[in-house]
Amino acid sequence: MYFGQFLVGMSATAIIVAAWTYMATGSFWEAFAWTIATLLVLQVGYFVLIVRLIFRRAHDFVPSQDPVDAFPPLNRDGVQF
């Protein structure tokens, strides 16, 4: 997931939680507290996801004995090096 998508989703979630909590309780401060708690949980979850992706990629990387074949060729634009 790209950071931009995460940011839009996080903002939409925060607005929905804030509005829903305010309508349920009628208290601005309680809605504010629940919104902050939601944002913290989402941010921690995103951080854990990124750390997991980094460690999985580092764990899956097995260096070969041949230094020339250590990295796969770049094929993004159709040109192979």
C-alpha positions in Angstrom: 0.0 0.0 0.0 1.3 3.4 -0.9 1.6 6.1 1.7 -0.9 8.4 -0.3 -3.6 5.7 -0.2 -2.9 5.1 3.5 -3.2 8.8 4.2 -6.5 9.2 2.4 -7.9 6.1 4.1 -6.7 7.2 7.5 -8.2 10.6 7.0 -11.6 9.2 5.9 -11.6 6.8 8.9 -10.8 9.6 11.3 -13.6 11.7 10.0 -16.1 8.8 10.1 -15.0 7.9 13.7 -15.3 11.5 14.8 -18.7 12.1 13.3 -20.0 8.7 14.6 -18.7 9.2 18.1 -20.1 12.7 18.3 -23.5 11.6 17.1 -23.5 8.7 19.6 -22.3 10.6 22.7 -22.9 14.3 21.9 -19.5 15.1 23.5 -16.9 16.9 21.4 -14.1 15.8 23.7 -15.1 12.2 23.7 -15.3 12.2 20.0 -11.8 13.9 19.9 -10.3 11.3 22.2 -11.7 8.4 20.2 -10.4 9.9 17.0 -6.9 10.3 18.4 -7.0 6.7 19.6 -8.1 5.5 16.2 -5.3 7.5 14.5 -2.7 6.1 16.9 -3.9 2.5 16.2 -3.8 3.0 12.5 -0.3 4.6 12.6 1.1 1.8 14.7 -0.4 -0.8 12.4 1.1 0.9 9.3 4.5 1.1 11.1 4.3 -2.6 11.9 3.3 -3.5 8.3 6.3 -1.5 6.9 8.7 -3.1 9.4 7.4 -6.6 8.5 7.8 -5.9 4.8 11.4 -4.8 5.4 12.3 -7.8 7.5 10.6 -10.2 5.1 12.5 -8.8 2.2 15.8 -8.9 4.1 15.1 -12.5 5.2 14.2 -13.7 1.7 17.4 -12.2 0.2 20.0 -14.9 -0.1 23.3 -13.7 -1.6 24.6 -16.1 -4.2 28.2 -17.2 -4.5 28.5 -15.4 -7.9 28.7 -11.6 -7.4 27.5 -11.0 -10.9 24.2 -12.8 -10.3 23.7 -11.3 -6.9 20.9 -9.0 -8.1 18.3 -9.7 -10.8 18.4 -7.5 -13.9 16.3 -4.4 -14.2 13.3 -5.1 -16.4 11.2 -2.1 -15.6 11.5 -0.4 -19.0 12.2 -3.5 -21.1 16.0 -2.9 -21.1 18.1 -5.6 -19.6 21.5 -4.8 -18.2 
